Structures are given as structure tokens and as C-alpha cells.
Amino acid sequence: MSEGAPPFGPEYGFGIYIHWPYCAKVCPYCDFNVYAAKDRDPTSLLEAIKKDLQIHRPRLPEHGRAGSLYFGGGTPSLLKPTEIAGLVRAAEESFGLEADAEITLEANPNDILRMDLQGVKAAGVNRLSLGVQSLRDDALAFLGRDHHGSAARIAMSRALDVFPNTSVDLIYARPGQLAEEWQSELSDVLAFGAPHISLYELTIEERTAFGKAAARGELLPMEDDDQADLYELTQEILTSAGLPGYEVSNHARAEEFRSRHNMTYWNGGDWIGVGPGAHGRLSVGGNRYASEAERRPEAYIANVQALASGWSDASKLYPLDNARELLAMGLRSEMGIDRTRIETVSGRALPQNKIDVFVEEGWMREEGARIALTPKGRLLADALTAELSP
């Protein structure tokens, strides 16, 4: 950390996250704030999100233009290109977007098949995050997805034709998944040439349909050791294919294809969260605040209209909570984090004896004040972070 620099805030990245909460179908593993789309009229929610962006501007006088705009969900690819364009314009009018800003739209394969992709591009989007999840029809049925493997293949080709900067999401460590099957599936996805792949181990969350099935003994998650084996196999395959991991779950062909928006999260930057249930991190006057918008769309719209705020909660982070979050997020990235940032916020030194052990074991790199996990260490990221946490 350079002398006089703050340990967190927009100096480490500034982005805008828009949460679109509606899905054509709610997946049984999903723990996000989502609702069935049905035949809802999106107009009121679109207008509320635009107004919420405007409301944020006077709260953040020290923030300049945003370097990224991310449409997440839910399924924002249910939006029309004109609706996406209206939200991009609202972000531009409220805060401004840097000339090379990354503008990402999460999309489902079936939506890619019906969408006017040139229209989406004209709306300002320059990056897609495509929720393929699997190419196997049996796995897609298990995951509750509404597309087939054939649709996912066509969608990847269509997406990459218009958006060379397309990321593909996959879910692995599914119950009963075999290593050779996963290797074959990965090879098939890699053949399409996407420059960014995000690979997530299936997590069984208590509140989800999968969580309830697991509680009844109807679903048995993969054993931890088997998950670890698949993780190591995944790293080996992706690295050999020229997409090394730059974060625990994310791989890119080159630095230009790394997710700029997510790097803001991992680097301890600031982001605005608008839309039902969206979270944000905002730095004002030397303090860092965590914001959360009202979860239910109706409540969010009402709050924005009546109270001039979509927030249900906004609280100042205590120094220790802030430091622990900076450490946990920073160690996810292969760049790691400057330890002096953690120590400045917490007022406590990180345990050098533990860092020395981690370096000796090959789990961590130490370069001056910067500490980072090695590929071997990322497998133990949660445990190592807990050991160093102030």
C-alpha cells in the first residue's frame, strides 16, 4: 500500500451491480434472491432501479466514473435490449461510465437462442456471462435447468460470434460425478474457445430445494476429498488449456479477459448494489458501509418511491469485520493482498509465524508486504484465511 493511500474504497475499483430478480424457472440449488418471472410487467421495477441509481449519486461525492456495470440475477437476459439500454443510460447519467468500462450481462442459453444479440451489444453490453452449468442432459435435469446440452452448445457459439469476451459458468462436484466424465465435459466446453470460464463446486444451501432434500436424506453431497480431487483435476486441465486460475473459481486466457467487476470485489473496491436484494460496499469519509436493498420487488419499489432509498439496511463495518472481509476476498485472487491494508484497518499485525509456515508448505507466496495463495493453497483458502484472520 503506497503511503497515504486508503486501505479500501474506489481507489481499488468502482462498479455498479444491478440485480434483476426474475427467472423463468427457479433452480433447486439457487440461494439468490429470485422469483418466478411469470407475466410480470417490469416497468415499475425498471423505473425504481433507475431512480435508485440517481439517489446514490449525492451519497458518494468522492466517487468518479464506474469501471464496470454488472447485470446479475435472477436472469437479466429476460430483459429486452431497449430495457437494458435504459439501465445502462441511467448508470451513465448518474455516475458516468469509463470509456473502457466492462458491461456484463448474465444470460441463460435459451435466452441467447431467442435474443437479438446485436441489439444487446448496441445497448452497451460488451461481455456475457453464460450460465451453461453442464453439457450433459442428465446433469441439467438434476440441476433443474430449463435448457438441454444441445441448446448450450448453440448458445456458446452464438454468444462468442457477437461477444468475443464471453464467460462460461459450469457447476461440478455433483453427486456421483466421475472424474473422467468431468474431464470429457470440460474438454467439450474448452473446444468452443471461450476466453473466461467460471467453475463452481455444487454447494448445498439449507434454504434451497436441494438443502431440504439433503436434510431428508434424499440427496447426498459429494464427499470433501472427492471434491478436492475434482478441483485439482480442474486446475490441471484449465491451466494446460491456457486458462490458468486467477481466482479460486475463475480462469482466463489473458489478463484482458479477467472479470473487472469481480476484481473490484476481491481487491476491496467499492460497488453500488441496486435492485431487490442487491448488496453494496461503499466508502465515505474514511468509513466503509455495507448496504442491502429490500429483497421483495414490491417492497423495493415502494421504498424507492416513498423513502427515496431502496435500502433495507446500511451499516458501518467495524474495523475487525472490515479487515476480515478484505483478507478473505483478497486471498481469493492470485494477486493476493497487501497485508498492511489489513493491519491498518484492524490495528493488529498478521501472525508472521503462520505466514512462514504457509510459505514453507507451498500454500502461500510472500513478496514484500503482499501475500497470496498459491494454486495449491487455494484448495485450502477458507482454512488458511481463518488462521490469519485478525
Secondary structure, DSSP 8 states (H G I E B T S, - for coil): --TT--SSSGGG-EEEEEEE-EESS--TT--SS-EE-TT---HHHHHHHHHHHHHHGGG-TT---EEEEEEEES-GGGS-HHHHHHHHHHHHHHT-EEEEEEEEEEE-HHHHHHS-HHHHHHTT--EEEEEEE-S-HHHHHHTT-SS-HHHHHHHHHHHHHH-SSEEEEEEE--TT--HHHHHHHHHHHHTT--SEEEEEE----TTSHHHHHHHTTS-----HHHHHHHHHHHHHHHHHTT--EEETTEEESSGGGS-HHHHHHHHT-EEEEESTT-EEEEEETTEEEEEEE-SSHHHHHHHHHHHS--EEEEEE--HHHHHHHHHHHHTTBTT-EEHHHHHHHHSS---HHHHHHHHHTTSEEEETTEEEE-HHHHTTHHHHHHHH--
